Amino acid sequence: MGTTTKIGFEEFRKLQDQADETVRYELDEGELIATPSPTPYHNIVRYRIRRALTDFVQTNSFGLVLDETDFLLSPNTVRKPDIAFIKKERLKTLNLDHVPIEGAPALAIEVISPSNLAEDTLKKIRQYLAAGSQAVWVVYPILRVVEIHDAEGIRVLAESEPIHEERLFAKHRFSLSLSDLFSDDPER
């Protein structure tokens, strides 16, 4: 069995400051995790979600959508969701020139790559929800499935179903076609 070296948040911050842009890290309850570079298809799926969610959030003035931004979920846990939604009322208390952002986003979205392990993904979901996220969407491009984790439990949406989300957006309905999201046409 291997040995894991634990580091504190300040050590993590120094490492982040020294790392070049090709290396990405998360801090998982004190354990430093290097995250691999995403595949082109992963990035296409992430971009499609980001574009649709950003357009909806900006049109309705609901807040801010970010991608790959560090969030300090607990004193020794820093996660970098693929996409994060921060509600407008929370923006007033944020320093947008400082990372990590303290606390969880209202919505964290993780796009799963073949290298992601199920136990790591489940741990991440639990960390987001425990830190205050209202929902976590887990997107499986290869399976063409989205899991929505929130206070009501887990909903699994197949490719033929759209994502419909109202609770996060003051009864305005955000919709996203999973057929379009998982399209094999990279120019879509």
Rosetta constraint file for C-alpha pairs under 8 A:
AtomPair CA 4 CA 31 HARMONIC 7.08 0.50
AtomPair CA 5 CA 31 HARMONIC 6.65 0.50
AtomPair CA 6 CA 30 HARMONIC 4.91 0.50
AtomPair CA 6 CA 31 HARMONIC 4.99 0.50
AtomPair CA 6 CA 32 HARMONIC 7.23 0.50
AtomPair CA 7 CA 11 HARMONIC 6.19 0.50
AtomPair CA 7 CA 12 HARMONIC 6.83 0.50
AtomPair CA 7 CA 30 HARMONIC 5.17 0.50
AtomPair CA 7 CA 31 HARMONIC 6.35 0.50
AtomPair CA 7 CA 32 HARMONIC 7.09 0.50
AtomPair CA 8 CA 12 HARMONIC 6.31 0.50
AtomPair CA 8 CA 30 HARMONIC 5.92 0.50
AtomPair CA 8 CA 76 HARMONIC 6.18 0.50
AtomPair CA 9 CA 13 HARMONIC 6.12 0.50
AtomPair CA 9 CA 27 HARMONIC 7.87 0.50
AtomPair CA 9 CA 30 HARMONIC 7.53 0.50
AtomPair CA 9 CA 75 HARMONIC 6.78 0.50
AtomPair CA 9 CA 76 HARMONIC 5.62 0.50
AtomPair CA 9 CA 77 HARMONIC 7.83 0.50
AtomPair CA 10 CA 14 HARMONIC 6.30 0.50
AtomPair CA 11 CA 15 HARMONIC 6.22 0.50
AtomPair CA 12 CA 16 HARMONIC 6.17 0.50
AtomPair CA 12 CA 27 HARMONIC 7.16 0.50
AtomPair CA 12 CA 32 HARMONIC 7.59 0.50
AtomPair CA 13 CA 17 HARMONIC 6.26 0.50
AtomPair CA 14 CA 18 HARMONIC 6.33 0.50
AtomPair CA 15 CA 19 HARMONIC 6.05 0.50
AtomPair CA 16 CA 25 HARMONIC 7.35 0.50
AtomPair CA 19 CA 23 HARMONIC 6.25 0.50
AtomPair CA 19 CA 24 HARMONIC 7.96 0.50
AtomPair CA 22 CA 37 HARMONIC 7.79 0.50
AtomPair CA 23 CA 34 HARMONIC 7.19 0.50
AtomPair CA 23 CA 35 HARMONIC 7.52 0.50
AtomPair CA 23 CA 36 HARMONIC 7.89 0.50
AtomPair CA 24 CA 34 HARMONIC 5.86 0.50
AtomPair CA 24 CA 35 HARMONIC 5.49 0.50
AtomPair CA 24 CA 36 HARMONIC 7.37 0.50
AtomPair CA 25 CA 32 HARMONIC 6.78 0.50
AtomPair CA 25 CA 33 HARMONIC 5.45 0.50
AtomPair CA 25 CA 34 HARMONIC 4.56 0.50
AtomPair CA 25 CA 35 HARMONIC 5.74 0.50
AtomPair CA 26 CA 32 HARMONIC 6.13 0.50
AtomPair CA 26 CA 33 HARMONIC 5.15 0.50
AtomPair CA 26 CA 34 HARMONIC 6.59 0.50
AtomPair CA 26 CA 35 HARMONIC 7.27 0.50
AtomPair CA 26 CA 70 HARMONIC 7.98 0.50
AtomPair CA 26 CA 77 HARMONIC 7.61 0.50
AtomPair CA 26 CA 78 HARMONIC 5.51 0.50
AtomPair CA 26 CA 79 HARMONIC 5.33 0.50
AtomPair CA 26 CA 80 HARMONIC 6.60 0.50
AtomPair CA 27 CA 31 HARMONIC 5.54 0.50
AtomPair CA 27 CA 32 HARMONIC 4.85 0.50
AtomPair CA 27 CA 33 HARMONIC 6.02 0.50
AtomPair CA 27 CA 76 HARMONIC 6.61 0.50
AtomPair CA 27 CA 77 HARMONIC 4.93 0.50
AtomPair CA 27 CA 78 HARMONIC 4.76 0.50
AtomPair CA 27 CA 79 HARMONIC 6.58 0.50
AtomPair CA 28 CA 32 HARMONIC 6.36 0.50
AtomPair CA 28 CA 33 HARMONIC 6.84 0.50
AtomPair CA 28 CA 76 HARMONIC 6.92 0.50
AtomPair CA 28 CA 77 HARMONIC 4.90 0.50
AtomPair CA 28 CA 78 HARMONIC 6.59 0.50
AtomPair CA 28 CA 79 HARMONIC 7.51 0.50
AtomPair CA 29 CA 74 HARMONIC 7.97 0.50
AtomPair CA 29 CA 76 HARMONIC 4.89 0.50
AtomPair CA 29 CA 77 HARMONIC 4.78 0.50
AtomPair CA 30 CA 76 HARMONIC 5.00 0.50
AtomPair CA 30 CA 77 HARMONIC 6.46 0.50
AtomPair CA 38 CA 42 HARMONIC 5.95 0.50
AtomPair CA 38 CA 43 HARMONIC 6.59 0.50
AtomPair CA 38 CA 113 HARMONIC 7.12 0.50
AtomPair CA 39 CA 43 HARMONIC 6.40 0.50
AtomPair CA 39 CA 113 HARMONIC 7.65 0.50
AtomPair CA 40 CA 44 HARMONIC 6.18 0.50
AtomPair CA 41 CA 45 HARMONIC 6.21 0.50
AtomPair CA 41 CA 141 HARMONIC 7.99 0.50
AtomPair CA 41 CA 186 HARMONIC 7.97 0.50
AtomPair CA 42 CA 46 HARMONIC 6.13 0.50
AtomPair CA 42 CA 111 HARMONIC 6.73 0.50
AtomPair CA 42 CA 112 HARMONIC 7.62 0.50
AtomPair CA 42 CA 113 HARMONIC 6.77 0.50
AtomPair CA 42 CA 141 HARMONIC 7.19 0.50
AtomPair CA 43 CA 47 HARMONIC 5.92 0.50
AtomPair CA 44 CA 48 HARMONIC 6.23 0.50
AtomPair CA 44 CA 186 HARMONIC 6.92 0.50
AtomPair CA 45 CA 49 HARMONIC 6.39 0.50
AtomPair CA 45 CA 111 HARMONIC 7.68 0.50
AtomPair CA 45 CA 141 HARMONIC 7.23 0.50
AtomPair CA 45 CA 181 HARMONIC 6.18 0.50
AtomPair CA 45 CA 182 HARMONIC 6.78 0.50
AtomPair CA 46 CA 50 HARMONIC 6.04 0.50
AtomPair CA 46 CA 82 HARMONIC 6.94 0.50
AtomPair CA 46 CA 83 HARMONIC 7.41 0.50
AtomPair CA 46 CA 111 HARMONIC 6.68 0.50
AtomPair CA 47 CA 51 HARMONIC 5.91 0.50
AtomPair CA 48 CA 52 HARMONIC 6.23 0.50
AtomPair CA 48 CA 181 HARMONIC 6.27 0.50
AtomPair CA 49 CA 53 HARMONIC 5.97 0.50
AtomPair CA 49 CA 176 HARMONIC 7.96 0.50
AtomPair CA 49 CA 181 HARMONIC 7.19 0.50
AtomPair CA 50 CA 54 HARMONIC 5.77 0.50
AtomPair CA 50 CA 65 HARMONIC 7.31 0.50
AtomPair CA 50 CA 66 HARMONIC 7.95 0.50
AtomPair CA 50 CA 67 HARMONIC 7.59 0.50
AtomPair CA 50 CA 83 HARMONIC 6.65 0.50
AtomPair CA 51 CA 55 HARMONIC 6.07 0.50
AtomPair CA 52 CA 56 HARMONIC 6.28 0.50
AtomPair CA 52 CA 176 HARMONIC 7.33 0.50
AtomPair CA 53 CA 57 HARMONIC 6.02 0.50
AtomPair CA 53 CA 65 HARMONIC 7.23 0.50
AtomPair CA 53 CA 174 HARMONIC 7.69 0.50
AtomPair CA 54 CA 58 HARMONIC 5.89 0.50
AtomPair CA 54 CA 64 HARMONIC 7.44 0.50
AtomPair CA 54 CA 65 HARMONIC 5.73 0.50
AtomPair CA 55 CA 59 HARMONIC 5.97 0.50
AtomPair CA 56 CA 60 HARMONIC 6.27 0.50
AtomPair CA 56 CA 174 HARMONIC 6.91 0.50
AtomPair CA 57 CA 61 HARMONIC 5.69 0.50
AtomPair CA 57 CA 62 HARMONIC 5.05 0.50
AtomPair CA 57 CA 63 HARMONIC 6.22 0.50
AtomPair CA 57 CA 64 HARMONIC 6.91 0.50
AtomPair CA 57 CA 65 HARMONIC 7.47 0.50
AtomPair CA 58 CA 62 HARMONIC 6.60 0.50
AtomPair CA 58 CA 63 HARMONIC 7.13 0.50
AtomPair CA 58 CA 64 HARMONIC 7.54 0.50
AtomPair CA 61 CA 88 HARMONIC 7.41 0.50
AtomPair CA 62 CA 87 HARMONIC 5.96 0.50
AtomPair CA 62 CA 88 HARMONIC 5.30 0.50
AtomPair CA 62 CA 169 HARMONIC 6.99 0.50
AtomPair CA 63 CA 85 HARMONIC 7.26 0.50
AtomPair CA 63 CA 86 HARMONIC 5.70 0.50
AtomPair CA 63 CA 87 HARMONIC 4.50 0.50
AtomPair CA 63 CA 88 HARMONIC 3.75 0.50
AtomPair CA 63 CA 89 HARMONIC 7.51 0.50
AtomPair CA 63 CA 91 HARMONIC 7.13 0.50
AtomPair CA 64 CA 85 HARMONIC 5.76 0.50
AtomPair CA 64 CA 86 HARMONIC 5.24 0.50
AtomPair CA 64 CA 87 HARMONIC 6.58 0.50
AtomPair CA 64 CA 88 HARMONIC 6.87 0.50
AtomPair CA 64 CA 91 HARMONIC 7.88 0.50
AtomPair CA 65 CA 83 HARMONIC 6.97 0.50
AtomPair CA 65 CA 84 HARMONIC 5.60 0.50
AtomPair CA 65 CA 85 HARMONIC 4.54 0.50
AtomPair CA 65 CA 86 HARMONIC 6.41 0.50
AtomPair CA 66 CA 83 HARMONIC 5.66 0.50
AtomPair CA 66 CA 84 HARMONIC 5.18 0.50
AtomPair CA 66 CA 85 HARMONIC 6.50 0.50
AtomPair CA 67 CA 81 HARMONIC 6.89 0.50
AtomPair CA 67 CA 82 HARMONIC 5.27 0.50
AtomPair CA 67 CA 83 HARMONIC 4.26 0.50
AtomPair CA 67 CA 84 HARMONIC 6.08 0.50
AtomPair CA 68 CA 80 HARMONIC 5.17 0.50
AtomPair CA 68 CA 81 HARMONIC 5.52 0.50
AtomPair CA 68 CA 82 HARMONIC 4.93 0.50
AtomPair CA 68 CA 83 HARMONIC 6.25 0.50
AtomPair CA 68 CA 84 HARMONIC 7.90 0.50
AtomPair CA 69 CA 80 HARMONIC 5.20 0.50
AtomPair CA 69 CA 81 HARMONIC 6.75 0.50
AtomPair CA 69 CA 82 HARMONIC 7.86 0.50
AtomPair CA 69 CA 84 HARMONIC 7.81 0.50
AtomPair CA 69 CA 99 HARMONIC 7.64 0.50
AtomPair CA 69 CA 100 HARMONIC 7.33 0.50
AtomPair CA 69 CA 101 HARMONIC 7.92 0.50
AtomPair CA 70 CA 78 HARMONIC 6.20 0.50
AtomPair CA 70 CA 79 HARMONIC 5.60 0.50
AtomPair CA 70 CA 80 HARMONIC 4.55 0.50
AtomPair CA 70 CA 81 HARMONIC 7.55 0.50
AtomPair CA 70 CA 99 HARMONIC 6.16 0.50
AtomPair CA 70 CA 100 HARMONIC 4.66 0.50
AtomPair CA 70 CA 101 HARMONIC 6.26 0.50
AtomPair CA 71 CA 78 HARMONIC 5.42 0.50
AtomPair CA 71 CA 79 HARMONIC 5.37 0.50
AtomPair CA 71 CA 80 HARMONIC 6.21 0.50
AtomPair CA 71 CA 99 HARMONIC 7.39 0.50
AtomPair CA 71 CA 100 HARMONIC 4.94 0.50
AtomPair CA 71 CA 101 HARMONIC 4.66 0.50
AtomPair CA 71 CA 102 HARMONIC 5.85 0.50
AtomPair CA 71 CA 103 HARMONIC 6.22 0.50
AtomPair CA 71 CA 104 HARMONIC 6.16 0.50
AtomPair CA 71 CA 105 HARMONIC 7.67 0.50
AtomPair CA 72 CA 76 HARMONIC 7.83 0.50
AtomPair CA 72 CA 77 HARMONIC 5.99 0.50
AtomPair CA 72 CA 78 HARMONIC 4.51 0.50
AtomPair CA 72 CA 79 HARMONIC 6.69 0.50
AtomPair CA 72 CA 100 HARMONIC 5.63 0.50
AtomPair CA 72 CA 101 HARMONIC 5.89 0.50
AtomPair CA 72 CA 102 HARMONIC 4.78 0.50
AtomPair CA 72 CA 103 HARMONIC 5.54 0.50
AtomPair CA 72 CA 104 HARMONIC 7.14 0.50
AtomPair CA 73 CA 77 HARMONIC 5.49 0.50
AtomPair CA 73 CA 78 HARMONIC 5.84 0.50
AtomPair CA 73 CA 79 HARMONIC 7.07 0.50
AtomPair CA 73 CA 102 HARMONIC 6.73 0.50
AtomPair CA 73 CA 103 HARMONIC 5.05 0.50
AtomPair CA 73 CA 104 HARMONIC 5.73 0.50
AtomPair CA 73 CA 127 HARMONIC 7.00 0.50
AtomPair CA 73 CA 128 HARMONIC 6.89 0.50
AtomPair CA 73 CA 131 HARMONIC 5.41 0.50
AtomPair CA 74 CA 78 HARMONIC 7.28 0.50
AtomPair CA 74 CA 103 HARMONIC 7.48 0.50
AtomPair CA 74 CA 131 HARMONIC 7.09 0.50
AtomPair CA 78 CA 100 HARMONIC 7.45 0.50
AtomPair CA 79 CA 124 HARMONIC 7.89 0.50
AtomPair CA 81 CA 108 HARMONIC 5.86 0.50
AtomPair CA 81 CA 109 HARMONIC 5.91 0.50
AtomPair CA 81 CA 110 HARMONIC 5.65 0.50
AtomPair CA 82 CA 108 HARMONIC 7.63 0.50
AtomPair CA 82 CA 109 HARMONIC 5.83 0.50
AtomPair CA 82 CA 110 HARMONIC 5.22 0.50
AtomPair CA 82 CA 111 HARMONIC 6.45 0.50
AtomPair CA 83 CA 108 HARMONIC 6.07 0.50
AtomPair CA 83 CA 109 HARMONIC 5.02 0.50
AtomPair CA 83 CA 110 HARMONIC 6.87 0.50
AtomPair CA 84 CA 105 HARMONIC 5.86 0.50
AtomPair CA 84 CA 106 HARMONIC 7.48 0.50
AtomPair CA 84 CA 107 HARMONIC 5.59 0.50
AtomPair CA 84 CA 108 HARMONIC 4.70 0.50
AtomPair CA 84 CA 109 HARMONIC 6.17 0.50
AtomPair CA 85 CA 105 HARMONIC 5.77 0.50
AtomPair CA 85 CA 106 HARMONIC 5.78 0.50
AtomPair CA 85 CA 107 HARMONIC 5.04 0.50
AtomPair CA 85 CA 108 HARMONIC 6.70 0.50
AtomPair CA 86 CA 90 HARMONIC 6.77 0.50
AtomPair CA 86 CA 91 HARMONIC 7.14 0.50
AtomPair CA 86 CA 105 HARMONIC 5.19 0.50
AtomPair CA 86 CA 106 HARMONIC 5.49 0.50
AtomPair CA 86 CA 107 HARMONIC 7.12 0.50
AtomPair CA 87 CA 91 HARMONIC 6.79 0.50
AtomPair CA 87 CA 105 HARMONIC 7.93 0.50
AtomPair CA 87 CA 106 HARMONIC 6.54 0.50
AtomPair CA 88 CA 92 HARMONIC 7.51 0.50
AtomPair CA 90 CA 94 HARMONIC 6.87 0.50
AtomPair CA 94 CA 101 HARMONIC 7.37 0.50
AtomPair CA 95 CA 101 HARMONIC 7.93 0.50
AtomPair CA 103 CA 131 HARMONIC 6.26 0.50
AtomPair CA 103 CA 132 HARMONIC 7.16 0.50
AtomPair CA 104 CA 108 HARMONIC 7.99 0.50
AtomPair CA 104 CA 128 HARMONIC 6.13 0.50
AtomPair CA 104 CA 131 HARMONIC 5.52 0.50
AtomPair CA 104 CA 132 HARMONIC 5.55 0.50
AtomPair CA 104 CA 133 HARMONIC 5.40 0.50
AtomPair CA 105 CA 128 HARMONIC 7.96 0.50
AtomPair CA 105 CA 132 HARMONIC 7.45 0.50
AtomPair CA 105 CA 133 HARMONIC 5.51 0.50
AtomPair CA 106 CA 132 HARMONIC 7.14 0.50
AtomPair CA 106 CA 133 HARMONIC 4.53 0.50
AtomPair CA 106 CA 134 HARMONIC 5.16 0.50
AtomPair CA 106 CA 135 HARMONIC 6.64 0.50
AtomPair CA 106 CA 168 HARMONIC 7.55 0.50
AtomPair CA 107 CA 133 HARMONIC 5.73 0.50
AtomPair CA 107 CA 134 HARMONIC 6.05 0.50
AtomPair CA 107 CA 135 HARMONIC 5.02 0.50
AtomPair CA 107 CA 136 HARMONIC 5.67 0.50
AtomPair CA 107 CA 137 HARMONIC 7.57 0.50
AtomPair CA 107 CA 168 HARMONIC 7.96 0.50
AtomPair CA 108 CA 128 HARMONIC 7.25 0.50
AtomPair CA 108 CA 133 HARMONIC 6.98 0.50
AtomPair CA 108 CA 135 HARMONIC 6.64 0.50
AtomPair CA 108 CA 136 HARMONIC 4.84 0.50
AtomPair CA 108 CA 137 HARMONIC 6.41 0.50
AtomPair CA 109 CA 136 HARMONIC 5.66 0.50
AtomPair CA 109 CA 137 HARMONIC 4.69 0.50
AtomPair CA 109 CA 138 HARMONIC 5.95 0.50
AtomPair CA 109 CA 139 HARMONIC 7.42 0.50
AtomPair CA 110 CA 136 HARMONIC 7.65 0.50
AtomPair CA 110 CA 137 HARMONIC 6.31 0.50
AtomPair CA 110 CA 138 HARMONIC 4.99 0.50
AtomPair CA 110 CA 139 HARMONIC 6.12 0.50
AtomPair CA 111 CA 138 HARMONIC 6.03 0.50
AtomPair CA 111 CA 139 HARMONIC 4.66 0.50
AtomPair CA 111 CA 140 HARMONIC 6.25 0.50
AtomPair CA 111 CA 141 HARMONIC 7.33 0.50
AtomPair CA 112 CA 116 HARMONIC 6.23 0.50
AtomPair CA 112 CA 138 HARMONIC 6.97 0.50
AtomPair CA 112 CA 139 HARMONIC 5.90 0.50
AtomPair CA 112 CA 140 HARMONIC 5.25 0.50
AtomPair CA 112 CA 141 HARMONIC 7.00 0.50
AtomPair CA 113 CA 140 HARMONIC 7.56 0.50
AtomPair CA 113 CA 141 HARMONIC 7.84 0.50
AtomPair CA 116 CA 120 HARMONIC 7.13 0.50
AtomPair CA 116 CA 121 HARMONIC 7.00 0.50
AtomPair CA 117 CA 121 HARMONIC 6.30 0.50
AtomPair CA 118 CA 122 HARMONIC 6.18 0.50
AtomPair CA 119 CA 123 HARMONIC 6.14 0.50
AtomPair CA 120 CA 124 HARMONIC 6.21 0.50
AtomPair CA 121 CA 125 HARMONIC 6.28 0.50
AtomPair CA 122 CA 126 HARMONIC 6.29 0.50
AtomPair CA 123 CA 127 HARMONIC 6.19 0.50
AtomPair CA 124 CA 128 HARMONIC 6.25 0.50
AtomPair CA 125 CA 129 HARMONIC 6.29 0.50
AtomPair CA 125 CA 136 HARMONIC 6.44 0.50
AtomPair CA 125 CA 149 HARMONIC 7.71 0.50
AtomPair CA 126 CA 130 HARMONIC 5.93 0.50
AtomPair CA 127 CA 131 HARMONIC 6.08 0.50
AtomPair CA 128 CA 132 HARMONIC 6.47 0.50
AtomPair CA 128 CA 133 HARMONIC 5.42 0.50
AtomPair CA 128 CA 136 HARMONIC 7.31 0.50
AtomPair CA 129 CA 133 HARMONIC 4.73 0.50
AtomPair CA 129 CA 134 HARMONIC 6.57 0.50
AtomPair CA 129 CA 135 HARMONIC 7.01 0.50
AtomPair CA 129 CA 136 HARMONIC 7.43 0.50
AtomPair CA 129 CA 150 HARMONIC 7.64 0.50
AtomPair CA 134 CA 150 HARMONIC 5.96 0.50
AtomPair CA 134 CA 151 HARMONIC 7.18 0.50
AtomPair CA 134 CA 168 HARMONIC 7.49 0.50
AtomPair CA 135 CA 148 HARMONIC 6.88 0.50
AtomPair CA 135 CA 149 HARMONIC 5.54 0.50
AtomPair CA 135 CA 150 HARMONIC 4.51 0.50
AtomPair CA 135 CA 151 HARMONIC 7.59 0.50
AtomPair CA 136 CA 148 HARMONIC 5.92 0.50
AtomPair CA 136 CA 149 HARMONIC 5.10 0.50
AtomPair CA 136 CA 150 HARMONIC 6.58 0.50
AtomPair CA 137 CA 146 HARMONIC 6.70 0.50
AtomPair CA 137 CA 147 HARMONIC 5.68 0.50
AtomPair CA 137 CA 148 HARMONIC 4.63 0.50
AtomPair CA 137 CA 149 HARMONIC 6.26 0.50
AtomPair CA 138 CA 146 HARMONIC 5.63 0.50
AtomPair CA 138 CA 147 HARMONIC 5.06 0.50
AtomPair CA 138 CA 148 HARMONIC 6.48 0.50
AtomPair CA 138 CA 149 HARMONIC 7.95 0.50
AtomPair CA 139 CA 144 HARMONIC 7.73 0.50
AtomPair CA 139 CA 145 HARMONIC 6.25 0.50
AtomPair CA 139 CA 146 HARMONIC 4.51 0.50
AtomPair CA 139 CA 147 HARMONIC 6.51 0.50
AtomPair CA 140 CA 144 HARMONIC 5.65 0.50
AtomPair CA 140 CA 145 HARMONIC 5.25 0.50
AtomPair CA 140 CA 146 HARMONIC 6.01 0.50
AtomPair CA 141 CA 145 HARMONIC 6.77 0.50
AtomPair CA 141 CA 182 HARMONIC 6.40 0.50
AtomPair CA 144 CA 158 HARMONIC 6.51 0.50
AtomPair CA 144 CA 159 HARMONIC 5.53 0.50
AtomPair CA 144 CA 178 HARMONIC 7.59 0.50
AtomPair CA 144 CA 182 HARMONIC 6.25 0.50
AtomPair CA 145 CA 156 HARMONIC 6.96 0.50
AtomPair CA 145 CA 157 HARMONIC 5.69 0.50
AtomPair CA 145 CA 158 HARMONIC 4.80 0.50
AtomPair CA 145 CA 159 HARMONIC 5.99 0.50
AtomPair CA 145 CA 178 HARMONIC 7.97 0.50
AtomPair CA 146 CA 156 HARMONIC 5.85 0.50
AtomPair CA 146 CA 157 HARMONIC 5.20 0.50
AtomPair CA 146 CA 158 HARMONIC 6.74 0.50
AtomPair CA 147 CA 154 HARMONIC 6.56 0.50
AtomPair CA 147 CA 155 HARMONIC 5.61 0.50
AtomPair CA 147 CA 156 HARMONIC 4.51 0.50
AtomPair CA 147 CA 157 HARMONIC 6.29 0.50
AtomPair CA 148 CA 154 HARMONIC 5.51 0.50
AtomPair CA 148 CA 155 HARMONIC 5.11 0.50
AtomPair CA 148 CA 156 HARMONIC 6.43 0.50
AtomPair CA 148 CA 157 HARMONIC 7.99 0.50
AtomPair CA 149 CA 153 HARMONIC 5.79 0.50
AtomPair CA 149 CA 154 HARMONIC 4.62 0.50
AtomPair CA 149 CA 155 HARMONIC 6.70 0.50
AtomPair CA 150 CA 154 HARMONIC 6.59 0.50
AtomPair CA 157 CA 161 HARMONIC 5.89 0.50
AtomPair CA 157 CA 162 HARMONIC 7.33 0.50
AtomPair CA 157 CA 163 HARMONIC 7.33 0.50
AtomPair CA 158 CA 178 HARMONIC 7.53 0.50
AtomPair CA 159 CA 178 HARMONIC 4.97 0.50
AtomPair CA 159 CA 179 HARMONIC 5.47 0.50
AtomPair CA 159 CA 182 HARMONIC 7.58 0.50
AtomPair CA 160 CA 178 HARMONIC 6.63 0.50
AtomPair CA 160 CA 179 HARMONIC 6.35 0.50
AtomPair CA 161 CA 177 HARMONIC 6.96 0.50
AtomPair CA 161 CA 178 HARMONIC 6.35 0.50
AtomPair CA 161 CA 179 HARMONIC 7.93 0.50
AtomPair CA 162 CA 175 HARMONIC 6.49 0.50
AtomPair CA 162 CA 176 HARMONIC 5.43 0.50
AtomPair CA 162 CA 177 HARMONIC 4.43 0.50
AtomPair CA 162 CA 178 HARMONIC 5.35 0.50
AtomPair CA 162 CA 179 HARMONIC 7.90 0.50
AtomPair CA 163 CA 174 HARMONIC 7.61 0.50
AtomPair CA 163 CA 175 HARMONIC 5.34 0.50
AtomPair CA 163 CA 176 HARMONIC 5.09 0.50
AtomPair CA 163 CA 177 HARMONIC 6.52 0.50
AtomPair CA 163 CA 178 HARMONIC 7.08 0.50
AtomPair CA 164 CA 173 HARMONIC 6.32 0.50
AtomPair CA 164 CA 174 HARMONIC 5.63 0.50
AtomPair CA 164 CA 175 HARMONIC 4.63 0.50
AtomPair CA 164 CA 176 HARMONIC 6.87 0.50
AtomPair CA 165 CA 169 HARMONIC 7.47 0.50
AtomPair CA 165 CA 173 HARMONIC 5.54 0.50
AtomPair CA 165 CA 174 HARMONIC 5.13 0.50
AtomPair CA 165 CA 175 HARMONIC 6.59 0.50
AtomPair CA 166 CA 170 HARMONIC 6.58 0.50
AtomPair CA 166 CA 171 HARMONIC 4.83 0.50
AtomPair CA 166 CA 172 HARMONIC 5.44 0.50
AtomPair CA 166 CA 173 HARMONIC 4.63 0.50
AtomPair CA 166 CA 174 HARMONIC 6.40 0.50
AtomPair CA 167 CA 171 HARMONIC 6.08 0.50
AtomPair CA 169 CA 173 HARMONIC 7.02 0.50
AtomPair CA 169 CA 174 HARMONIC 7.66 0.50
AtomPair CA 176 CA 180 HARMONIC 7.90 0.50
AtomPair CA 176 CA 181 HARMONIC 7.49 0.50
AtomPair CA 177 CA 181 HARMONIC 6.21 0.50
AtomPair CA 178 CA 182 HARMONIC 5.95 0.50
AtomPair CA 179 CA 183 HARMONIC 5.93 0.50
AtomPair CA 180 CA 188 HARMONIC 7.60 0.50
AtomPair CA 183 CA 188 HARMONIC 7.24 0.50
